[in-house]
Amino acid sequence: MNLGKWFTESLLVYSFEEGRSVRKAMLIGFLLRIIPLMIWLSWPCVRDECTYLRLSERILNGEGMTASNGWIWAPGYPFLLSIHEWLTGYGAGIKTTQCFASIGIMALLFHLARRFASPKVGMYAVWLYALSPTQIFFTQSLWSECLYGGLLLLGVWLFDRAQGVDTGEQESDTVGSAVKYAFMTGVLVGCCVLFRGVATYMLPIFCVALIWRRWLSRVAWTQSMVLVLGTVLMVAPYSTYASKKFGSFMISDRTLGQMMWLGNNDFEPIAFDWGNGPLSNLAFERHTKSGREPCESKRQPVERDKCQTQAGIEWIKAHPKEFVQRIPLRIAQMMNPHSFLTRHLRWGNMQGLPRWADETIIVLNVAWNLLVLWLGTLGLVLYGRGGKGLLVSGIWLYHVAAIGLLAGLTRYRVPLEPLLMIYAAWFMVKWGENWRLASRWRKVSAVLLGTVVMFFTMWFFPTAWVQWRHW
């Protein structure tokens, strides 16, 4: 069976035969992403964007993956940038690729939501993604969120195919197909690891979710082992290369120490969002002056990372109460309904837009993010059942936990939102019916968790407006 051909054909069939609405959403979503690129061709790179470009240039010059400013980042996105620069002489051309990739992401989102719930839920999920100002902005930016989110979504889709074998949800019920899908899921998890260091420890979540309620199934346990094999085979070549080059074992990146320095220091955890952290270099230096200095030289990135990690652990041991008290703050920084789009508009980078347009986009962005976060949380608690619900919940809780322990940033939430859009759409379509059928503990859990998420999302709600920066 040619899985690549089957996947392409299935997306075309299920995405384009369900009605005009899905096709219209894909077209509008693509235009909302590609037209701003044609109008604002000279968007300046910002911080990590510039670093990605520098890393890609070094790769193109034959230096391979290098450290930057004392960080060793995951290689996936810089490598793709270098390919674009090699082919076109313009690394930022990857923005156009991301716009076209968004079409595939919307088709995939529809297909996955259709399997989770119904075609109508899939249609709503596609519209949520197509019109999301945050998703549109990151598609047009030199950050890895768009492509990483697509890889994560594809990994969940393959997981669903693999797990469906023993549950009667899978069209092809052969053991061979089950193993193939599990292996491909592992490969996609490996791709995520090569794109973002935080994905390194997501593998156990996929394994547990795969065998969930299939404990006695030999197929499930075989799939779990094959999934691990696929991830290892995908990551091992780069891990071997990087470990040899930098003189220390490394899976994908070495950024933990710097994240510990940003979030577990004498100064307040840094977020880099508008109204919620130092944005200029001068403000950053002034903000970090009260904390401990970074240790080791930037030219020794591995030793620097080890030193920074150990220093962060020592700080936590010395300030256990403050460490615990900061966890809600860092989660609130991640759940901030604003995003880098707000910062981009406030800096005036969309030149030519009248002020009322800037303000309208900011309000729409906040409203859209709150809609996804609030309704997605309710939907996930009410309808997230079986291995699929466990996987999506596990992915979200894992990322929230990582942020809660290190440093918060809205950017880290962006690639997770498409998964939540499925459940937000599910809630919008069937909230009455499913609320009546839900058990009491699910209803209580939905209300409690929904209240907690609402609290975190509203923490930094006022920060976009100068006249209203706090409650």
C-alpha positions in Angstrom: 0.0 0.0 0.0 1.4 3.4 -1.0 0.6 5.4 2.1 1.8 8.7 0.7 -0.6 8.3 -2.3 -3.4 7.1 -0.1 -2.9 10.1 2.2 -3.0 12.6 -0.6 -6.1 11.0 -2.2 -7.9 10.7 1.1 -7.4 14.4 1.9 -8.6 15.5 -1.5 -11.7 13.3 -1.2 -12.7 14.1 2.3 -11.7 17.7 2.2 -13.3 18.7 -1.1 -16.5 16.5 -1.3 -18.0 17.6 2.0 -19.3 20.9 0.6 -18.5 24.4 -0.4 -17.9 25.7 3.1 -14.7 23.7 3.6 -13.4 24.7 0.2 -14.2 28.4 0.8 -12.5 28.3 4.2 -9.3 26.9 2.7 -9.3 29.5 -0.1 -10.0 32.4 2.3 -7.4 31.1 4.8 -4.8 30.9 2.1 -5.5 34.4 0.8 -5.4 35.9 4.3 -1.9 34.4 4.6 -0.4 35.1 1.2 -1.8 38.6 0.5 -0.1 40.3 3.4 3.2 38.7 2.3 2.7 40.4 -1.1 2.0 43.8 0.5 4.5 43.8 3.3 7.6 42.2 1.7 10.1 43.8 4.0 8.9 42.8 7.5 12.0 43.0 9.7 13.2 39.8 11.4 12.9 39.8 15.2 15.1 38.0 17.7 14.7 34.3 17.1 13.7 34.9 13.5 17.1 36.6 12.9 18.8 33.7 14.7 17.1 31.2 12.4 18.4 33.1 9.4 22.0 33.2 10.7 21.9 29.5 11.5 20.6 28.7 8.0 23.3 30.8 6.4 26.0 28.9 8.3 24.5 25.6 7.2 24.5 26.8 3.6 28.2 27.9 4.0 29.1 24.3 5.0 29.5 24.9 8.8 26.7 22.6 9.6 24.5 23.2 12.7 26.2 25.7 15.0 25.4 27.4 18.3 24.1 30.9 18.4 24.5 33.3 21.3 25.3 30.3 23.6 22.2 28.3 22.5 22.2 25.1 20.5 18.8 25.0 18.8 16.9 22.1 17.2 18.1 21.8 13.6 14.8 21.3 11.7 13.7 24.8 10.9 17.2 26.3 10.2 17.8 23.4 7.8 14.6 24.1 5.9 15.5 27.8 5.7 18.9 26.9 4.3 17.2 24.8 1.6 15.1 27.8 0.6 18.1 30.1 0.5 20.0 27.5 -1.6 17.1 27.2 -4.0 16.0 30.8 -4.2 18.7 32.9 -2.6 16.1 34.0 -0.2 15.7 32.1 3.1 12.6 34.1 4.1 10.9 32.5 1.0 9.9 29.8 3.5 7.0 32.1 4.4 5.4 31.3 1.0 6.0 27.6 1.6 4.2 27.9 5.0 1.2 29.6 3.3 0.9 26.6 1.0 1.5 24.2 3.9 -1.4 25.9 5.7 -3.7 24.5 3.0 -2.5 21.0 3.8 -2.9 21.7 7.5 -6.5 22.8 7.0 -7.3 19.7 5.0 -5.6 17.5 7.6 -7.5 19.3 10.4 -10.8 18.6 8.6 -10.0 15.0 8.0 -8.9 14.5 11.7 -11.9 16.3 13.1 -14.2 14.3 10.9 -12.7 11.1 12.3 -12.9 12.4 15.8 -16.5 13.6 15.6 -18.3 14.5 12.3 -17.9 16.4 9.0 -19.7 19.4 10.5 -17.2 19.5 13.4 -14.4 19.3 10.8 -15.9 22.2 8.9 -16.0 24.4 12.0 -12.4 23.4 12.9 -11.1 24.5 9.5 -12.8 27.9 9.8 -11.3 28.4 13.3 -7.9 27.8 11.8 -8.4 29.7 8.6 -9.5 32.9 10.3 -7.3 32.8 13.4 -5.3 36.0 13.4 -2.5 34.3 15.4 -2.2 31.4 13.1 -2.2 33.7 10.1 0.5 35.8 11.6 2.8 32.9 12.4 2.4 31.5 8.9 3.8 34.8 7.6 6.7 34.8 10.1 10.1 33.1 10.4 9.2 31.0 13.4 8.8 27.3 13.4 5.3 27.3 14.9 3.3 26.8 11.6 5.3 23.8 10.4 5.8 22.3 13.8 2.0 22.5 14.4 1.5 20.8 11.1 3.9 18.0 12.0 2.2 17.6 15.4 -1.2 17.4 13.8 0.0 14.9 11.2 1.5 12.8 14.0 -1.9 12.7 15.8 -3.6 11.8 12.6 -1.2 8.8 12.0 -1.7 7.9 15.7 -5.4 7.8 15.2 -5.0 5.5 12.2 -2.7 3.2 14.1 -4.9 3.0 17.2 -8.1 2.4 15.2 -7.1 -1.1 14.3 -8.4 -2.8 17.4 -11.4 -0.5 17.9 -13.1 -0.9 14.6 -12.5 2.7 13.6 -9.8 1.8 11.0 -10.7 1.0 7.4 -7.8 -1.4 7.1 -7.5 -3.8 10.0 -4.4 -5.7 9.0 -1.6 -6.1 11.5 0.8 -4.9 8.8 -1.1 -1.7 8.4 -1.2 -1.2 12.2 2.5 -1.6 12.5 3.2 0.7 9.5 1.0 3.5 10.9 2.7 3.2 14.3 6.1 3.4 12.7 5.1 6.4 10.7 3.8 8.0 13.9 7.1 7.5 15.5 8.9 9.1 12.5 6.6 12.1 12.9 7.3 12.3 16.6 11.0 12.3 15.7 10.4 15.1 13.2 8.8 17.1 16.0 11.8 16.5 18.2 14.1 17.8 15.5 12.0 20.9 15.2 11.5 21.8 18.8 13.5 20.6 21.8 10.4 20.6 24.1 9.1 17.7 22.0 12.0 15.5 23.1 10.0 14.0 26.0 6.7 13.6 24.3 7.3 10.1 23.1 6.0 8.3 26.3 2.7 10.2 25.9 2.2 8.7 22.4 3.2 5.2 23.7 0.8 5.2 26.6 -2.0 6.6 24.6 -1.5 3.9 21.9 -1.9 1.1 24.3 -4.7 2.8 26.4 -7.5 0.3 27.0 -5.7 -2.2 24.8 -3.5 -3.6 27.5 -3.9 -7.2 26.5 -3.5 -6.6 22.8 -0.2 -7.9 21.4 -0.7 -5.6 18.4 -0.8 -2.6 20.7 2.4 -3.5 22.4 4.1 -4.2 19.1 2.9 -0.9 17.8 4.3 0.9 20.9 7.7 -0.6 20.4 7.7 0.1 16.6 6.7 3.7 17.4 9.7 4.1 19.6 11.9 2.6 16.9 10.6 5.0 14.3 11.4 8.0 16.5 14.9 6.7 17.4 15.7 6.1 13.7 14.5 9.6 12.8 16.5 11.4 15.5 19.6 9.2 15.8 21.5 10.4 12.7 21.4 14.0 13.8 21.9 13.1 17.5 25.1 11.2 16.6 26.3 14.1 14.4 25.6 16.8 17.1 27.0 14.7 19.9 30.3 14.2 18.1 30.5 17.8 16.9 29.8 19.4 20.3 31.6 16.8 22.4 28.6 15.8 24.5 25.6 13.7 24.1 22.7 15.6 22.6 19.4 14.5 21.3 18.2 17.6 19.4 19.0 20.8 21.2 20.7 22.2 24.4 18.5 25.1 25.5 17.3 24.0 28.9 19.9 26.0 30.8 19.0 29.3 29.1 15.3 28.6 29.8 16.2 28.0 33.4 18.0 31.3 33.4 15.0 33.2 32.0 12.4 31.6 34.3 14.3 30.7 37.5 16.3 33.7 38.4 16.1 36.7 40.9 14.3 38.8 38.2 10.7 38.2 37.1 10.3 35.5 34.5 10.7 37.0 31.0 8.0 36.6 28.3 8.9 39.0 25.4 5.2 39.7 24.8 3.8 43.2 24.4 3.1 44.7 27.8 4.4 41.6 29.5 8.2 41.7 29.5 11.3 43.6 28.3 11.2 44.2 24.6 14.2 46.3 23.8 17.8 45.3 24.4 18.2 48.1 26.9 15.1 47.1 28.8 16.2 43.4 28.7 19.6 44.3 30.2 18.0 46.5 32.9 15.5 43.7 33.7 18.1 41.0 34.0 20.6 43.1 35.9 19.2 42.1 39.3 19.6 38.4 38.6 22.6 36.1 38.4 24.9 36.5 35.4 24.9 33.7 32.8 27.8 31.3 33.5 30.4 30.0 31.1 31.4 31.5 27.7 29.0 31.6 24.8 31.7 29.9 22.8 31.3 26.8 25.0 27.5 26.2 24.5 27.4 22.7 26.0 29.3 23.7 29.1 27.2 26.9 29.3 24.0 24.9 29.1 25.1 22.5 31.9 26.2 25.3 34.1 23.0 27.3 33.5 20.9 24.2 34.2 22.7 23.5 37.5 22.5 27.1 38.5 18.8 27.1 37.9 18.4 23.9 40.0 20.4 25.5 42.8 18.2 28.6 42.6 15.0 26.4 42.9 16.5 24.7 46.0 17.3 28.0 47.6 13.9 29.5 46.7 11.3 26.7 46.8 8.4 28.9 47.8 9.1 31.5 45.1 9.6 28.8 42.5 6.1 27.3 43.2 4.5 30.8 43.3 5.9 31.5 39.9 4.3 28.5 38.2 0.9 30.2 37.8 2.6 33.3 36.4 4.5 31.3 33.8 1.3 29.4 32.8 -0.5 32.8 32.5 2.3 34.1 30.3 1.7 31.1 28.0 -2.1 31.5 28.1 -2.0 35.2 27.4 -4.7 35.7 24.8 -2.5 38.2 22.9 0.4 36.9 20.8 3.4 38.3 19.0 0.9 39.7 16.5 -0.1 42.3 19.1 3.6 43.2 19.5 4.0 43.4 15.7 1.1 45.8 15.3 2.2 48.0 18.3 5.6 48.3 16.8 4.0 49.6 13.6 5.5 46.9 11.3 2.3 46.7 9.2 3.0 50.1 7.7 0.1 51.8 6.0 -2.7 50.3 8.1 -4.8 53.0 9.9 -4.9 52.9 13.6 -8.5 51.7 13.7 -7.4 48.6 11.6 -4.6 47.8 14.1 -7.0 48.0 17.0 -9.6 45.9 15.2 -7.1 43.2 14.5 -5.9 43.2 18.1 -9.4 42.8 19.4 -10.3 40.1 16.9 -7.0 38.3 17.8 -7.9 38.3 21.5 -11.5 37.2 20.9 -10.4 34.4 18.6 -7.8 33.1 21.0 -10.2 33.2 23.9 -12.8 31.3 21.9 -10.3 28.5 21.0 -8.9 28.3 24.5 -12.1 28.4 26.5 -14.3 26.3 24.2 -11.5 23.9 23.3 -10.8 23.2 27.0 -14.5 22.5 27.6 -14.7 20.3 24.6 -11.6 18.4 25.4 -12.9 17.6 29.0 -16.4 16.7 27.8 -15.6 14.7 24.6 -11.9 13.7 25.0 -12.2 9.9 25.4 -10.0 6.9 24.8 -6.5 7.1 23.4 -7.2 10.1 21.3 -8.5 12.2 24.1 -5.6 11.0 26.3 -3.1 11.9 23.7 -4.3 15.4 23.0 -4.8 16.0 26.8 -1.3 14.6 27.4 0.3 16.8 24.8 -1.3 19.9 26.2 -0.6 19.1 29.9 3.0 18.2 29.0 3.6 21.6 27.3 1.9 23.5 30.1 4.0 21.7 32.7 7.2 22.4 30.8 6.3 26.1 30.7 5.3 26.2 34.3 8.7 24.9 35.3 10.8 27.0 32.9 9.7 30.2 31.2 6.4 31.3 29.7 5.8 32.6 26.2 2.7 32.8 24.0 4.6 31.5 21.0 4.9 28.0 22.7 1.1 27.7 22.7 0.6 28.5 19.0 1.4 25.0 17.5 -0.9 23.3 20.0 -4.0 25.4 19.2 -5.0 23.4 16.1 -5.5 20.4 18.3 -7.7 22.4 20.6 -9.7 23.8 17.6 -11.0 20.3 17.0 -12.6 20.2 20.4 -13.7 23.8 20.3 -15.5 23.1 17.1 -17.0 19.9 18.7 -18.3 22.0 21.6 -19.8 24.6 19.2 -21.6 22.0 17.2 -22.8 19.5 19.8 -22.6 21.2 23.2 -26.2 20.7 24.1 -26.5 17.1 23.2 -23.1 16.1 24.6 -23.6 18.1 27.8 -26.8 16.1 28.5 -25.0 12.8 27.9 -21.8 13.7 29.8 -21.3 12.1 33.2 -21.4 14.2 36.3 -17.7 14.1 36.9 -17.0 15.3 33.3 -19.4 18.2 33.8 -17.8 19.2 37.1 -14.3 18.8 35.6 -15.3 20.9 32.6 -16.6 23.7 34.8 -13.6 23.6 37.2 -10.9 23.4 34.5 -12.7 25.9 32.3 -12.7 28.4 35.2 -9.0 27.8 35.8 -8.2 28.4 32.1 -10.4 31.5 32.1 -8.4 32.8 35.0 -5.1 32.3 33.3 -6.2 33.7 30.0 -7.5 36.9 31.6 -4.4 37.5 33.7 -2.6 39.5 31.0 -5.7 40.5 29.0 -5.3 44.3 29.5 -1.7 44.4 28.5 -2.3 45.4 24.9 -3.8 48.8 25.8 -1.6 51.5 27.2 -4.5 53.0 29.2 -5.3 49.6 30.7 -2.2 47.6 31.5 -3.5 45.8 34.6 -6.6 44.9 36.5 
